[in-house]
Amino acid sequence: MFEKVISFVREYYEEPNNFIPLHEPRFVGNERAYVLDTIESTFVSSVGKYVDRFEEMIKEYTGAKYAIATTNGTTALHMSLLVAGVKRDDLVITQSLTFIATCNAISYVGANPIFVDVDLDSLGLSSFHLQEFLKTKTIMRNGECFHKESGKRISACVPMHTFGHPVKIDEIVKLCEQYKIALIEDAAESLGSKYKGKECGTFGLLGTYSFNGNKTITSGGGGMIVTNDEKIGKLVKHLTTQAKVPHPWHFVHDHIGYNYRLPNINAALACAQMEQLDRFILEKRKLAAAYRGLLQDTSIRFVEEPEASQSNYWLNAILLQNLPERDAFLEFSNARNVMSRPAWTLMHKLSMFADCHKGSDLVNSEFIADRLVNLPSSVKINNN
Ligand SMILES: *Cc1c(COP(=O)(O)O)cnc(C)c1O
């Protein structure tokens, strides 16, 4: 069975011998032309037409009213938590099965993550466990939500759409409204994924994307914050650009600001990649369908997009039967130069977050972490 997967991957990428990475970028559109244009115009830094164009493209693509480009997905998360009003010593609800950036950003504002389990189908924050947690372990005081056990304020919730698969975000929206908790979607992996026809990242007060080199599309490094709230949209733009009060020559700043604006040279790359996003997702969904076909009626479970959603299938994932079988698969494929890797080490298992509160048991998170393997998922480039 393992052999069948490896030979499928080699055939798919028409790569009989060489190393096959997990995810590599594709620059087959206007990337060279746009990047060269920034060099020739000298506008390579944080001012330039491509930054504005990139933001317009994201607004148009996602339907969000405001889009602000940032240096990366981690700074996008940091800024979102700041403007959502998360304060030192607050708790922020998130999942343990996520990339470290989610929890790092929570730490940057002096808050602590509190972990709630994920669903087995979406691999993302479970609305069921979230509801149980909020119902039994929190108390409302003066219109704010507090964690009974620690007495700490719960000011935000950050679900993550794992590998592009949407969580049951409409349920989470309702719960966050009911408990007066700011909802920030970590949509770093899910640009172009939809839940009930609506773009991931556009359900919460704020949503963040990443354009790191391994994501569905890349700007080298980059991120984006989207929101429909005018006040927040304008504040994000202001704070990510050193909080400088506009003036032709005077330097006056009215806040502690951040140098989080995406450079034009990166935005140029992003604009060219955005032009190809739909085509890339189409190819990624074709690959997912092929993996699904290959693995049906076997003991390996292919992780499919959850009900009512459309996934961008950023990284394809399979679930092996148990930890030894997972490790055997990782050994087998990597020894054959076909890259595969396990899920991230769960956040509550890392020393920095080991003492964080848990809002539920983390049985599903542990089940997935023991069994999951990501398979090569780069976009296949056809010459036709
Ligand atoms: C990639 C990623 C980020 C951060 O993105 P960078 O652009 O690398 O800072 C945040 N959260 C998740 C879940 C990610 O996968």
The ligand as an SDF file (V2000), in Angstrom:
LIG
                    3D

 15 15  0  0  0  0  0  0  0  0999 V2000
    1.7330   29.7360    7.6680 C   0  0  0  0  0  0  0  0  0  0  0  0
    0.8900   29.9260    8.8640 C   0  0  0  0  0  0  0  0  0  0  0  0
    0.9140   31.1070    9.6360 C   0  0  0  0  0  0  0  0  0  0  0  0
    1.9100   32.2190    9.5290 C   0  0  0  0  0  0  0  0  0  0  0  0
    2.3470   32.6000    8.3860 O   0  0  0  0  0  0  0  0  0  0  0  0
    3.7660   33.2900    8.0770 P   0  0  0  0  0  0  0  0  0  0  0  0
    3.4460   34.0610    6.8640 O   0  0  0  0  0  0  0  0  0  0  0  0
    4.7350   32.1930    7.8690 O   0  0  0  0  0  0  0  0  0  0  0  0
    4.1180   34.1750    9.2400 O   0  0  0  0  0  0  0  0  0  0  0  0
    0.0140   31.2430   10.6700 C   0  0  0  0  0  0  0  0  0  0  0  0
   -0.8510   30.2660   10.9740 N   0  0  0  0  0  0  0  0  0  0  0  0
   -0.8960   29.1200   10.2880 C   0  0  0  0  0  0  0  0  0  0  0  0
   -1.8710   28.0980   10.6770 C   0  0  0  0  0  0  0  0  0  0  0  0
   -0.0240   28.8980    9.2230 C   0  0  0  0  0  0  0  0  0  0  0  0
   -0.0550   27.7370    8.5650 O   0  0  0  0  0  0  0  0  0  0  0  0
  1  2  1  0
  2  3  1  0
  2 14  2  0
  3  4  1  0
  3 10  2  0
  4  5  1  0
  5  6  1  0
  6  7  2  0
  6  8  1  0
  6  9  1  0
 10 11  1  0
 11 12  2  0
 12 13  1  0
 12 14  1  0
 14 15  1  0
M  END
$$$$
